């Protein structure tokens, strides 16, 4: 995923979390707001309780890959923030990917 498609600043995360709508699934909590730029942006965050730095970075890479496969960032109408839940570690990759796709679909339906 390109850097222009990432939510980077803490203030942007806070705006999306506090002003955005929320979709909850077993693996993720997803917040979304209408995008302000040409392409949609995605932010990923998770707690230190999930694992050490190596495990957390692995999970972030997996979620980025899921997003690249599932979301067309040029045409998708929202900026997104995914908060990875502890349940993510107990499910398989494909189950987590299905949960992500369902959350993204729920956001477009709302």
Secondary structure as UniProt FT lines:
FT   HELIX           3..5
FT   HELIX           10..19
FT   STRAND          21..24
FT   STRAND          28..34
FT   STRAND          42..46
FT   HELIX           48..50
FT   HELIX           53..70
FT   TURN            73..75
FT   STRAND          78..84
FT   HELIX           86..90
FT   HELIX           93..109
//
